[in-house]
Amino acid sequence: METGKGIWELIHPKLKIFSWLLVRWRLLTNVHRVYRHLTMNPKCKHCPGNLSLMIHLFRDTCHLEWLLPLLGQ
Ligand SMILES: [Zn+2]
């Protein structure tokens, strides 16, 4: 049995990167993109009344319709 391999070998590289960024609160939201001058609009693309922050993406129920299929629900 090789060392250094395990369940992480079965996970898609994009999901690994996403998970790594998520647990470190480093996902690039529109608020962060405004700070870096990559966009001028800090609002959420799906619900323009809210700022695009990580807490908004994972706490507010308006994003469950696209999040649940990613989780296999
Ligand atoms: Zn939103």
N, CA, C, O and the ligand as a Tripos MOL2 file, in Angstrom:
@<TRIPOS>MOLECULE
protein
  293   291    74     0     0
PROTEIN
NO_CHARGES

@<TRIPOS>ATOM
      1 N           0.8440   -1.1930    0.0000 N.3       1 MET1
      2 CA          0.0000    0.0000    0.0000 C.3       1 MET1
      3 C           0.8780    1.2410    0.0000 C.2       1 MET1
      4 O           1.7990    1.3770    0.8050 O.2       1 MET1
      5 N           0.5660    2.1420   -0.9250 N.am      2 GLU2
      6 CA          1.3530    3.3650   -1.0160 C.3       2 GLU2
      7 C           0.9550    4.3400    0.0830 C.2       2 GLU2
      8 O          -0.2110    4.4310    0.4670 O.2       2 GLU2
      9 N           1.9300    5.0490    0.5670 N.am      3 THR3
     10 CA          1.6230    6.0560    1.5680 C.3       3 THR3
     11 C           1.3180    7.3770    0.8820 C.2       3 THR3
     12 O           1.7310    7.6020   -0.2560 O.2       3 THR3
     13 N           0.6130    8.2290    1.5550 N.am      4 GLY4
     14 CA          0.2920    9.5400    1.0070 C.3       4 GLY4
     15 C          -0.9310    9.5470    0.1240 C.2       4 GLY4
     16 O          -1.3400   10.6110   -0.3400 O.2       4 GLY4
     17 N          -1.5220    8.4130   -0.1230 N.am      5 LYS5
     18 CA         -2.7360    8.3440   -0.9310 C.3       5 LYS5
     19 C          -3.8660    7.8470   -0.0490 C.2       5 LYS5
     20 O          -3.6460    7.1420    0.9360 O.2       5 LYS5
     21 N          -5.0180    8.2080   -0.4020 N.am      6 GLY6
     22 CA         -6.1870    7.8070    0.3720 C.3       6 GLY6
     23 C          -7.4110    8.4040   -0.2390 C.2       6 GLY6
     24 O          -7.5390    8.4770   -1.4610 O.2       6 GLY6
     25 N          -8.3020    8.8280    0.5930 N.am      7 ILE7
     26 CA         -9.5690    9.3710    0.1100 C.3       7 ILE7
     27 C          -9.3640   10.6480   -0.6940 C.2       7 ILE7
     28 O         -10.1790   10.9730   -1.5580 O.2       7 ILE7
     29 N          -8.2840   11.3770   -0.4190 N.am      8 TRP8
     30 CA         -8.0370   12.6210   -1.1420 C.3       8 TRP8
     31 C          -7.7670   12.3670   -2.6110 C.2       8 TRP8
     32 O          -7.9820   13.2520   -3.4380 O.2       8 TRP8
     33 N          -7.2970   11.1700   -2.9550 N.am      9 GLU9
     34 CA         -7.0590   10.8420   -4.3650 C.3       9 GLU9
     35 C          -8.3590   10.6850   -5.1380 C.2       9 GLU9
     36 O          -8.3680   10.8000   -6.3630 O.2       9 GLU9
     37 N          -9.4620   10.4210   -4.4350 N.am     10 LEU10
     38 CA        -10.7490   10.2070   -5.0790 C.3      10 LEU10
     39 C         -11.5070   11.5140   -5.3150 C.2      10 LEU10
     40 O         -12.4640   11.5480   -6.0900 O.2      10 LEU10
     41 N         -11.0870   12.5720   -4.6590 N.am     11 ILE11
     42 CA        -11.7980   13.8470   -4.7320 C.3      11 ILE11
     43 C         -11.2690   14.6750   -5.9020 C.2      11 ILE11
     44 O         -10.0600   14.7630   -6.1160 O.2      11 ILE11
     45 N         -12.1810   15.2730   -6.6500 N.am     12 HIS12
     46 CA        -11.8190   16.0930   -7.8120 C.3      12 HIS12
     47 C         -10.9450   17.2710   -7.3680 C.2      12 HIS12
     48 O         -11.2190   17.8870   -6.3390 O.2      12 HIS12
     49 N          -9.8950   17.5870   -8.1340 N.am     13 PRO13
     50 CA         -8.9970   18.6800   -7.7460 C.3      13 PRO13
     51 C          -9.7000   20.0210   -7.5140 C.2      13 PRO13
     52 O          -9.3070   20.7790   -6.6280 O.2      13 PRO13
     53 N         -10.7360   20.3170   -8.3050 N.am     14 LYS14
     54 CA        -11.4540   21.5840   -8.0930 C.3      14 LYS14
     55 C         -12.1440   21.6010   -6.7370 C.2      14 LYS14
     56 O         -12.1970   22.6420   -6.0830 O.2      14 LYS14
     57 N         -12.6750   20.4550   -6.3070 N.am     15 LEU15
     58 CA        -13.3290   20.3760   -5.0040 C.3      15 LEU15
     59 C         -12.3120   20.4890   -3.8710 C.2      15 LEU15
     60 O         -12.6080   21.0550   -2.8180 O.2      15 LEU15
     61 N         -11.1120   19.9480   -4.0900 N.am     16 LYS16
     62 CA        -10.0460   20.0920   -3.0920 C.3      16 LYS16
     63 C          -9.6960   21.5640   -2.8940 C.2      16 LYS16
     64 O          -9.5800   22.0330   -1.7610 O.2      16 LYS16
     65 N          -9.5290   22.2860   -3.9930 N.am     17 ILE17
     66 CA         -9.1650   23.7030   -3.9200 C.3      17 ILE17
     67 C         -10.2910   24.5010   -3.2750 C.2      17 ILE17
     68 O         -10.0450   25.3560   -2.4250 O.2      17 ILE17
     69 N         -11.5360   24.2150   -3.6850 N.am     18 PHE18
     70 CA        -12.6860   24.9060   -3.1090 C.3      18 PHE18
     71 C         -12.7440   24.6720   -1.5990 C.2      18 PHE18
     72 O         -12.9470   25.6160   -0.8350 O.2      18 PHE18
     73 N         -12.5690   23.4320   -1.1650 N.am     19 SER19
     74 CA        -12.6130   23.1060    0.2630 C.3      19 SER19
     75 C         -11.4980   23.8180    1.0280 C.2      19 SER19
     76 O         -11.7110   24.3330    2.1260 O.2      19 SER19
     77 N         -10.3210   23.8370    0.4370 N.am     20 TRP20
     78 CA         -9.1850   24.4940    1.0810 C.3      20 TRP20
     79 C          -9.4620   25.9870    1.2720 C.2      20 TRP20
     80 O          -9.1980   26.5440    2.3380 O.2      20 TRP20
     81 N         -10.0000   26.6300    0.2210 N.am     21 LEU21
     82 CA        -10.3250   28.0590    0.3030 C.3      21 LEU21
     83 C         -11.4710   28.2970    1.2890 C.2      21 LEU21
     84 O         -11.4650   29.2850    2.0230 O.2      21 LEU21
     85 N         -12.4520   27.3920    1.3040 N.am     22 LEU22
     86 CA        -13.6110   27.5580    2.1750 C.3      22 LEU22
     87 C         -13.2190   27.5090    3.6480 C.2      22 LEU22
     88 O         -13.6190   28.3850    4.4150 O.2      22 LEU22
     89 N         -12.4550   26.5180    4.0540 N.am     23 VAL23
     90 CA        -12.1200   26.3900    5.4780 C.3      23 VAL23
     91 C         -11.2120   27.5130    5.9570 C.2      23 VAL23
     92 O         -11.1160   27.7670    7.1580 O.2      23 VAL23
     93 N         -10.5480   28.1850    5.0260 N.am     24 ARG24
     94 CA         -9.6820   29.3120    5.3940 C.3      24 ARG24
     95 C         -10.3480   30.6620    5.1490 C.2      24 ARG24
     96 O          -9.6950   31.7010    5.2530 O.2      24 ARG24
     97 N         -11.6680   30.6580    4.8190 N.am     25 TRP25
     98 CA        -12.4130   31.8880    4.5220 C.3      25 TRP25
     99 C         -11.6850   32.7080    3.4670 C.2      25 TRP25
    100 O         -11.5490   33.9230    3.6100 O.2      25 TRP25
    101 N         -11.2150   32.0490    2.4020 N.am     26 ARG26
    102 CA        -10.4510   32.7390    1.3580 C.3      26 ARG26
    103 C         -11.1460   32.7410    0.0040 C.2      26 ARG26
    104 O         -10.5410   33.1140   -1.0010 O.2      26 ARG26
    105 N         -12.4240   32.3240   -0.0320 N.am     27 LEU27
    106 CA        -13.1370   32.3740   -1.3110 C.3      27 LEU27
    107 C         -13.2760   33.8180   -1.7570 C.2      27 LEU27
    108 O         -13.5250   34.7090   -0.9450 O.2      27 LEU27
    109 N         -13.1140   34.0400   -3.0450 N.am     28 LEU28
    110 CA        -13.1440   35.3900   -3.5910 C.3      28 LEU28
    111 C         -14.5890   35.7870   -3.8970 C.2      28 LEU28
    112 O         -15.1530   35.3700   -4.9080 O.2      28 LEU28
    113 N         -15.1770   36.5890   -3.0240 N.am     29 THR29
    114 CA        -16.5370   37.0850   -3.2390 C.3      29 THR29
    115 C         -16.4650   38.4440   -3.9170 C.2      29 THR29
    116 O         -15.3840   39.0080   -4.0830 O.2      29 THR29
    117 N         -17.6230   38.9660   -4.3070 N.am     30 ASN30
    118 CA        -17.6340   40.2670   -4.9770 C.3      30 ASN30
    119 C         -17.1140   41.3780   -4.0650 C.2      30 ASN30
    120 O         -16.5060   42.3300   -4.5540 O.2      30 ASN30
    121 N         -17.3370   41.2800   -2.7590 N.am     31 VAL31
    122 CA        -16.8150   42.2890   -1.8340 C.3      31 VAL31
    123 C         -15.2880   42.2980   -1.9000 C.2      31 VAL31
    124 O         -14.6710   43.3630   -1.9220 O.2      31 VAL31
    125 N         -14.6880   41.1230   -1.9310 N.am     32 HIS32
    126 CA        -13.2290   41.0440   -2.0520 C.3      32 HIS32
    127 C         -12.7610   41.5200   -3.4290 C.2      32 HIS32
    128 O         -11.7080   42.1440   -3.5580 O.2      32 HIS32
    129 N         -13.5640   41.2130   -4.4570 N.am     33 ARG33
    130 CA        -13.2010   41.6190   -5.8230 C.3      33 ARG33
    131 C         -13.2410   43.1430   -5.9590 C.2      33 ARG33
    132 O         -12.4280   43.7110   -6.6890 O.2      33 ARG33
    133 N         -14.1650   43.8120   -5.2750 N.am     34 VAL34
    134 CA        -14.1940   45.2800   -5.2940 C.3      34 VAL34
    135 C         -12.9200   45.8190   -4.6410 C.2      34 VAL34
    136 O         -12.3060   46.7580   -5.1480 O.2      34 VAL34
    137 N         -12.5320   45.2260   -3.5270 N.am     35 TYR35
    138 CA        -11.3300   45.6540   -2.8220 C.3      35 TYR35
    139 C         -10.0950   45.5360   -3.7140 C.2      35 TYR35
    140 O          -9.1770   46.3510   -3.6230 O.2      35 TYR35
    141 N         -10.0780   44.5090   -4.5810 N.am     36 ARG36
    142 CA         -8.9400   44.2910   -5.4840 C.3      36 ARG36
    143 C          -9.1240   44.9750   -6.8400 C.2      36 ARG36
    144 O          -8.3260   44.7620   -7.7540 O.2      36 ARG36
    145 N         -10.1710   45.7960   -6.9760 N.am     37 HIS37
    146 CA        -10.4670   46.5320   -8.2140 C.3      37 HIS37
    147 C         -10.7150   45.5960   -9.3960 C.2      37 HIS37
    148 O         -10.3480   45.9070  -10.5290 O.2      37 HIS37
    149 N         -11.3370   44.4530   -9.1270 N.am     38 LEU38
    150 CA        -11.6850   43.5200  -10.1990 C.3      38 LEU38
    151 C         -13.1150   43.7160  -10.6680 C.2      38 LEU38
    152 O         -13.4780   43.2650  -11.7540 O.2      38 LEU38
    153 N         -13.9320   44.3860   -9.8600 N.am     39 THR39
    154 CA        -15.3040   44.7070  -10.2090 C.3      39 THR39
    155 C         -15.7000   45.9600   -9.4420 C.2      39 THR39
    156 O         -14.9990   46.4010   -8.5310 O.2      39 THR39
    157 N         -16.8370   46.5230   -9.8290 N.am     40 MET40
    158 CA        -17.3110   47.7150   -9.1160 C.3      40 MET40
    159 C         -18.5610   47.4160   -8.2980 C.2      40 MET40
    160 O         -19.0280   48.2740   -7.5470 O.2      40 MET40
    161 N         -19.1130   46.2040   -8.4330 N.am     41 ASN41
    162 CA        -20.3710   45.8600   -7.7770 C.3      41 ASN41
    163 C         -20.1390   44.8330   -6.6730 C.2      41 ASN41
    164 O         -19.8090   43.6850   -6.9710 O.2      41 ASN41
    165 N         -20.3050   45.2170   -5.3990 N.am     42 PRO42
    166 CA        -20.1000   44.2650   -4.2990 C.3      42 PRO42
    167 C         -21.3190   43.4100   -3.9930 C.2      42 PRO42
    168 O         -21.2750   42.5730   -3.0910 O.2      42 PRO42
    169 N         -22.4160   43.6100   -4.7370 N.am     43 LYS43
    170 CA        -23.6670   42.9060   -4.4530 C.3      43 LYS43
    171 C         -23.6320   41.4740   -4.9980 C.2      43 LYS43
    172 O         -22.8740   41.1440   -5.9100 O.2      43 LYS43
    173 N         -24.4730   40.6540   -4.4060 N.am     44 CYS44
    174 CA        -24.6220   39.2640   -4.8440 C.3      44 CYS44
    175 C         -25.2400   39.2420   -6.2400 C.2      44 CYS44
    176 O         -26.1490   40.0190   -6.5320 O.2      44 CYS44
    177 N         -24.7450   38.3480   -7.1020 N.am     45 LYS45
    178 CA        -25.2470   38.2560   -8.4740 C.3      45 LYS45
    179 C         -26.6720   37.7070   -8.5120 C.2      45 LYS45
    180 O         -27.4470   38.0560   -9.4020 O.2      45 LYS45
    181 N         -27.0200   36.8510   -7.5520 N.am     46 HIS46
    182 CA        -28.3160   36.1860   -7.5560 C.3      46 HIS46
    183 C         -29.3780   36.9560   -6.7810 C.2      46 HIS46
    184 O         -30.5580   36.8810   -7.1230 O.2      46 HIS46
    185 N         -28.9920   37.6860   -5.7570 N.am     47 CYS47
    186 CA        -29.9500   38.4750   -4.9760 C.3      47 CYS47
    187 C         -29.2960   39.8280   -4.7000 C.2      47 CYS47
    188 O         -28.6340   40.0030   -3.6770 O.2      47 CYS47
    189 N         -29.4820   40.7860   -5.6140 N.am     48 PRO48
    190 CA        -28.7600   42.0620   -5.5810 C.3      48 PRO48
    191 C         -28.9770   42.9020   -4.3240 C.2      48 PRO48
    192 O         -28.2650   43.8880   -4.1310 O.2      48 PRO48
    193 N         -29.9240   42.5530   -3.4710 N.am     49 GLY49
    194 CA        -30.1360   43.3050   -2.2470 C.3      49 GLY49
    195 C         -29.1020   43.0190   -1.1780 C.2      49 GLY49
    196 O         -29.0270   43.7320   -0.1770 O.2      49 GLY49
    197 N         -28.2990   41.9750   -1.3810 N.am     50 ASN50
    198 CA        -27.3260   41.5720   -0.3630 C.3      50 ASN50
    199 C         -25.9050   41.7370   -0.8660 C.2      50 ASN50
    200 O         -25.6260   41.5870   -2.0560 O.2      50 ASN50
    201 N         -25.0080   42.0490    0.0700 N.am     51 LEU51
    202 CA        -23.5890   42.0770   -0.2730 C.3      51 LEU51
    203 C         -23.1100   40.6480   -0.4820 C.2      51 LEU51
    204 O         -23.5670   39.7260    0.1950 O.2      51 LEU51
    205 N         -22.1980   40.4710   -1.4120 N.am     52 SER52
    206 CA        -21.6530   39.1470   -1.6870 C.3      52 SER52
    207 C         -20.5360   38.8470   -0.7000 C.2      52 SER52
    208 O         -19.3680   39.1530   -0.9400 O.2      52 SER52
    209 N         -20.9220   38.2420    0.4130 N.am     53 LEU53
    210 CA        -19.9660   37.8360    1.4440 C.3      53 LEU53
    211 C         -20.0670   36.3260    1.6190 C.2      53 LEU53
    212 O         -21.0940   35.7400    1.2760 O.2      53 LEU53
    213 N         -19.0360   35.6890    2.1410 N.am     54 MET54
    214 CA        -19.0890   34.2360    2.3430 C.3      54 MET54
    215 C         -20.2210   33.8470    3.2700 C.2      54 MET54
    216 O         -20.8700   32.8260    3.0400 O.2      54 MET54
    217 N         -20.4820   34.6260    4.3110 N.am     55 ILE55
    218 CA        -21.5570   34.2890    5.2370 C.3      55 ILE55
    219 C         -22.8970   34.3390    4.5240 C.2      55 ILE55
    220 O         -23.7930   33.5520    4.8310 O.2      55 ILE55
    221 N         -23.0420   35.2490    3.5820 N.am     56 HIS56
    222 CA        -24.2790   35.3230    2.8010 C.3      56 HIS56
    223 C         -24.4370   34.0790    1.9160 C.2      56 HIS56
    224 O         -25.5330   33.5290    1.8070 O.2      56 HIS56
    225 N         -23.3570   33.6450    1.2940 N.am     57 LEU57
    226 CA        -23.4290   32.5040    0.3850 C.3      57 LEU57
    227 C         -23.8260   31.2220    1.0910 C.2      57 LEU57
    228 O         -24.5400   30.4040    0.5110 O.2      57 LEU57
    229 N         -23.3830   31.0210    2.3300 N.am     58 PHE58
    230 CA        -23.5970   29.7400    2.9990 C.3      58 PHE58
    231 C         -24.6270   29.7980    4.1120 C.2      58 PHE58
    232 O         -25.0350   28.7490    4.6110 O.2      58 PHE58
    233 N         -25.0600   30.9790    4.5200 N.am     59 ARG59
    234 CA        -26.0540   31.0840    5.5860 C.3      59 ARG59
    235 C         -27.4450   31.3430    5.0300 C.2      59 ARG59
    236 O         -28.4180   30.7390    5.4810 O.2      59 ARG59
    237 N         -27.5440   32.2260    4.0650 N.am     60 ASP60
    238 CA        -28.8500   32.6440    3.5790 C.3      60 ASP60
    239 C         -29.4400   31.5820    2.6580 C.2      60 ASP60
    240 O         -28.7380   31.0080    1.8260 O.2      60 ASP60
    241 N         -30.7210   31.3300    2.8130 N.am     61 THR61
    242 CA        -31.3670   30.2330    2.1010 C.3      61 THR61
    243 C         -31.5690   30.5100    0.6200 C.2      61 THR61
    244 O         -31.9350   29.6010   -0.1250 O.2      61 THR61
    245 N         -31.3410   31.7460    0.1700 N.am     62 CYS62
    246 CA        -31.5520   32.0550   -1.2440 C.3      62 CYS62
    247 C         -30.5760   31.3040   -2.1410 C.2      62 CYS62
    248 O         -30.7980   31.2510   -3.3510 O.2      62 CYS62
    249 N         -29.5220   30.7300   -1.6110 N.am     63 HIS63
    250 CA        -28.5480   30.0130   -2.4260 C.3      63 HIS63
    251 C         -28.6620   28.5080   -2.3060 C.2      63 HIS63
    252 O         -27.8460   27.7880   -2.8810 O.2      63 HIS63
    253 N         -29.6430   28.0120   -1.5830 N.am     64 LEU64
    254 CA        -29.7820   26.5690   -1.4170 C.3      64 LEU64
    255 C         -30.1150   25.8750   -2.7270 C.2      64 LEU64
    256 O         -29.7590   24.7110   -2.9070 O.2      64 LEU64
    257 N         -30.7960   26.5650   -3.6560 N.am     65 GLU65
    258 CA        -31.1930   25.9250   -4.9000 C.3      65 GLU65
    259 C         -29.9990   25.5270   -5.7600 C.2      65 GLU65
    260 O         -30.1060   24.5740   -6.5310 O.2      65 GLU65
    261 N         -28.8670   26.2170   -5.6580 N.am     66 TRP66
    262 CA        -27.6960   25.8020   -6.4210 C.3      66 TRP66
    263 C         -26.6910   25.0540   -5.5480 C.2      66 TRP66
    264 O         -25.8520   24.3160   -6.0650 O.2      66 TRP66
    265 N         -26.7690   25.2390   -4.2260 N.am     67 LEU67
    266 CA        -25.8110   24.5940   -3.3390 C.3      67 LEU67
    267 C         -26.1750   23.1250   -3.0880 C.2      67 LEU67
    268 O         -25.2900   22.2700   -3.0650 O.2      67 LEU67
    269 N         -27.4470   22.8270   -2.9020 N.am     68 LEU68
    270 CA        -27.8640   21.4680   -2.5820 C.3      68 LEU68
    271 C         -27.5220   20.4560   -3.6870 C.2      68 LEU68
    272 O         -27.0740   19.3560   -3.3630 O.2      68 LEU68
    273 N         -27.7130   20.7800   -4.9840 N.am     69 PRO69
    274 CA        -27.2920   19.8150   -6.0070 C.3      69 PRO69
    275 C         -25.7950   19.5220   -5.9760 C.2      69 PRO69
    276 O         -25.3740   18.4100   -6.2960 O.2      69 PRO69
    277 N         -24.9930   20.5090   -5.5930 N.am     70 LEU70
    278 CA        -23.5530   20.2610   -5.5020 C.3      70 LEU70
    279 C         -23.2370   19.2770   -4.3890 C.2      70 LEU70
    280 O         -22.2570   18.5370   -4.4650 O.2      70 LEU70
    281 N         -24.0730   19.2700   -3.3500 N.am     71 LEU71
    282 CA        -23.8610   18.3750   -2.2100 C.3      71 LEU71
    283 C         -24.5430   17.0280   -2.4190 C.2      71 LEU71
    284 O         -24.4780   16.1620   -1.5460 O.2      71 LEU71
    285 N         -25.1980   16.8390   -3.5710 N.am     72 GLY72
    286 CA        -25.8380   15.5680   -3.8550 C.3      72 GLY72
    287 C         -27.1870   15.4120   -3.2010 C.2      72 GLY72
    288 O         -27.6420   14.2840   -3.0090 O.2      72 GLY72
    289 N         -27.8470   16.5030   -2.8500 N.am     73 GLN73
    290 CA        -29.1740   16.4340   -2.2080 C.3      73 GLN73
    291 C         -30.2690   16.4680   -3.2330 C.2      73 GLN73
    292 O         -31.4470   16.4190   -2.8800 O.2      73 GLN73
    293 ZN        -27.2220   36.0600   -2.7420 Zn       74 ZN74
@<TRIPOS>BOND
     1     1     2 1
     2     2     3 1
     3     3     4 2
     4     3     5 am
     5     5     6 1
     6     6     7 1
     7     7     8 2
     8     7     9 am
     9     9    10 1
    10    10    11 1
    11    11    12 2
    12    11    13 am
    13    13    14 1
    14    14    15 1
    15    15    16 2
    16    15    17 am
    17    17    18 1
    18    18    19 1
    19    19    20 2
    20    19    21 am
    21    21    22 1
    22    22    23 1
    23    23    24 2
    24    23    25 am
    25    25    26 1
    26    26    27 1
    27    27    28 2
    28    27    29 am
    29    29    30 1
    30    30    31 1
    31    31    32 2
    32    31    33 am
    33    33    34 1
    34    34    35 1
    35    35    36 2
    36    35    37 am
    37    37    38 1
    38    38    39 1
    39    39    40 2
    40    39    41 am
    41    41    42 1
    42    42    43 1
    43    43    44 2
    44    43    45 am
    45    45    46 1
    46    46    47 1
    47    47    48 2
    48    47    49 am
    49    49    50 1
    50    50    51 1
    51    51    52 2
    52    51    53 am
    53    53    54 1
    54    54    55 1
    55    55    56 2
    56    55    57 am
    57    57    58 1
    58    58    59 1
    59    59    60 2
    60    59    61 am
    61    61    62 1
    62    62    63 1
    63    63    64 2
    64    63    65 am
    65    65    66 1
    66    66    67 1
    67    67    68 2
    68    67    69 am
    69    69    70 1
    70    70    71 1
    71    71    72 2
    72    71    73 am
    73    73    74 1
    74    74    75 1
    75    75    76 2
    76    75    77 am
    77    77    78 1
    78    78    79 1
    79    79    80 2
    80    79    81 am
    81    81    82 1
    82    82    83 1
    83    83    84 2
    84    83    85 am
    85    85    86 1
    86    86    87 1
    87    87    88 2
    88    87    89 am
    89    89    90 1
    90    90    91 1
    91    91    92 2
    92    91    93 am
    93    93    94 1
    94    94    95 1
    95    95    96 2
    96    95    97 am
    97    97    98 1
    98    98    99 1
    99    99   100 2
   100    99   101 am
   101   101   102 1
   102   102   103 1
   103   103   104 2
   104   103   105 am
   105   105   106 1
   106   106   107 1
   107   107   108 2
   108   107   109 am
   109   109   110 1
   110   110   111 1
   111   111   112 2
   112   111   113 am
   113   113   114 1
   114   114   115 1
   115   115   116 2
   116   115   117 am
   117   117   118 1
   118   118   119 1
   119   119   120 2
   120   119   121 am
   121   121   122 1
   122   122   123 1
   123   123   124 2
   124   123   125 am
   125   125   126 1
   126   126   127 1
   127   127   128 2
   128   127   129 am
   129   129   130 1
   130   130   131 1
   131   131   132 2
   132   131   133 am
   133   133   134 1
   134   134   135 1
   135   135   136 2
   136   135   137 am
   137   137   138 1
   138   138   139 1
   139   139   140 2
   140   139   141 am
   141   141   142 1
   142   142   143 1
   143   143   144 2
   144   143   145 am
   145   145   146 1
   146   146   147 1
   147   147   148 2
   148   147   149 am
   149   149   150 1
   150   150   151 1
   151   151   152 2
   152   151   153 am
   153   153   154 1
   154   154   155 1
   155   155   156 2
   156   155   157 am
   157   157   158 1
   158   158   159 1
   159   159   160 2
   160   159   161 am
   161   161   162 1
   162   162   163 1
   163   163   164 2
   164   163   165 am
   165   165   166 1
   166   166   167 1
   167   167   168 2
   168   167   169 am
   169   169   170 1
   170   170   171 1
   171   171   172 2
   172   171   173 am
   173   173   174 1
   174   174   175 1
   175   175   176 2
   176   175   177 am
   177   177   178 1
   178   178   179 1
   179   179   180 2
   180   179   181 am
   181   181   182 1
   182   182   183 1
   183   183   184 2
   184   183   185 am
   185   185   186 1
   186   186   187 1
   187   187   188 2
   188   187   189 am
   189   189   190 1
   190   190   191 1
   191   191   192 2
   192   191   193 am
   193   193   194 1
   194   194   195 1
   195   195   196 2
   196   195   197 am
   197   197   198 1
   198   198   199 1
   199   199   200 2
   200   199   201 am
   201   201   202 1
   202   202   203 1
   203   203   204 2
   204   203   205 am
   205   205   206 1
   206   206   207 1
   207   207   208 2
   208   207   209 am
   209   209   210 1
   210   210   211 1
   211   211   212 2
   212   211   213 am
   213   213   214 1
   214   214   215 1
   215   215   216 2
   216   215   217 am
   217   217   218 1
   218   218   219 1
   219   219   220 2
   220   219   221 am
   221   221   222 1
   222   222   223 1
   223   223   224 2
   224   223   225 am
   225   225   226 1
   226   226   227 1
   227   227   228 2
   228   227   229 am
   229   229   230 1
   230   230   231 1
   231   231   232 2
   232   231   233 am
   233   233   234 1
   234   234   235 1
   235   235   236 2
   236   235   237 am
   237   237   238 1
   238   238   239 1
   239   239   240 2
   240   239   241 am
   241   241   242 1
   242   242   243 1
   243   243   244 2
   244   243   245 am
   245   245   246 1
   246   246   247 1
   247   247   248 2
   248   247   249 am
   249   249   250 1
   250   250   251 1
   251   251   252 2
   252   251   253 am
   253   253   254 1
   254   254   255 1
   255   255   256 2
   256   255   257 am
   257   257   258 1
   258   258   259 1
   259   259   260 2
   260   259   261 am
   261   261   262 1
   262   262   263 1
   263   263   264 2
   264   263   265 am
   265   265   266 1
   266   266   267 1
   267   267   268 2
   268   267   269 am
   269   269   270 1
   270   270   271 1
   271   271   272 2
   272   271   273 am
   273   273   274 1
   274   274   275 1
   275   275   276 2
   276   275   277 am
   277   277   278 1
   278   278   279 1
   279   279   280 2
   280   279   281 am
   281   281   282 1
   282   282   283 1
   283   283   284 2
   284   283   285 am
   285   285   286 1
   286   286   287 1
   287   287   288 2
   288   287   289 am
   289   289   290 1
   290   290   291 1
   291   291   292 2
@<TRIPOS>SUBSTRUCTURE
     1 MET1         2 RESIDUE 1 A MET
     2 GLU2         6 RESIDUE 1 A GLU
     3 THR3        10 RESIDUE 1 A THR
     4 GLY4        14 RESIDUE 1 A GLY
     5 LYS5        18 RESIDUE 1 A LYS
     6 GLY6        22 RESIDUE 1 A GLY
     7 ILE7        26 RESIDUE 1 A ILE
     8 TRP8        30 RESIDUE 1 A TRP
     9 GLU9        34 RESIDUE 1 A GLU
    10 LEU10       38 RESIDUE 1 A LEU
    11 ILE11       42 RESIDUE 1 A ILE
    12 HIS12       46 RESIDUE 1 A HIS
    13 PRO13       50 RESIDUE 1 A PRO
    14 LYS14       54 RESIDUE 1 A LYS
    15 LEU15       58 RESIDUE 1 A LEU
    16 LYS16       62 RESIDUE 1 A LYS
    17 ILE17       66 RESIDUE 1 A ILE
    18 PHE18       70 RESIDUE 1 A PHE
    19 SER19       74 RESIDUE 1 A SER
    20 TRP20       78 RESIDUE 1 A TRP
    21 LEU21       82 RESIDUE 1 A LEU
    22 LEU22       86 RESIDUE 1 A LEU
    23 VAL23       90 RESIDUE 1 A VAL
    24 ARG24       94 RESIDUE 1 A ARG
    25 TRP25       98 RESIDUE 1 A TRP
    26 ARG26      102 RESIDUE 1 A ARG
    27 LEU27      106 RESIDUE 1 A LEU
    28 LEU28      110 RESIDUE 1 A LEU
    29 THR29      114 RESIDUE 1 A THR
    30 ASN30      118 RESIDUE 1 A ASN
    31 VAL31      122 RESIDUE 1 A VAL
    32 HIS32      126 RESIDUE 1 A HIS
    33 ARG33      130 RESIDUE 1 A ARG
    34 VAL34      134 RESIDUE 1 A VAL
    35 TYR35      138 RESIDUE 1 A TYR
    36 ARG36      142 RESIDUE 1 A ARG
    37 HIS37      146 RESIDUE 1 A HIS
    38 LEU38      150 RESIDUE 1 A LEU
    39 THR39      154 RESIDUE 1 A THR
    40 MET40      158 RESIDUE 1 A MET
    41 ASN41      162 RESIDUE 1 A ASN
    42 PRO42      166 RESIDUE 1 A PRO
    43 LYS43      170 RESIDUE 1 A LYS
    44 CYS44      174 RESIDUE 1 A CYS
    45 LYS45      178 RESIDUE 1 A LYS
    46 HIS46      182 RESIDUE 1 A HIS
    47 CYS47      186 RESIDUE 1 A CYS
    48 PRO48      190 RESIDUE 1 A PRO
    49 GLY49      194 RESIDUE 1 A GLY
    50 ASN50      198 RESIDUE 1 A ASN
    51 LEU51      202 RESIDUE 1 A LEU
    52 SER52      206 RESIDUE 1 A SER
    53 LEU53      210 RESIDUE 1 A LEU
    54 MET54      214 RESIDUE 1 A MET
    55 ILE55      218 RESIDUE 1 A ILE
    56 HIS56      222 RESIDUE 1 A HIS
    57 LEU57      226 RESIDUE 1 A LEU
    58 PHE58      230 RESIDUE 1 A PHE
    59 ARG59      234 RESIDUE 1 A ARG
    60 ASP60      238 RESIDUE 1 A ASP
    61 THR61      242 RESIDUE 1 A THR
    62 CYS62      246 RESIDUE 1 A CYS
    63 HIS63      250 RESIDUE 1 A HIS
    64 LEU64      254 RESIDUE 1 A LEU
    65 GLU65      258 RESIDUE 1 A GLU
    66 TRP66      262 RESIDUE 1 A TRP
    67 LEU67      266 RESIDUE 1 A LEU
    68 LEU68      270 RESIDUE 1 A LEU
    69 PRO69      274 RESIDUE 1 A PRO
    70 LEU70      278 RESIDUE 1 A LEU
    71 LEU71      282 RESIDUE 1 A LEU
    72 GLY72      286 RESIDUE 1 A GLY
    73 GLN73      290 RESIDUE 1 A GLN
    74 ZN74       293 GROUP 0 **** ****
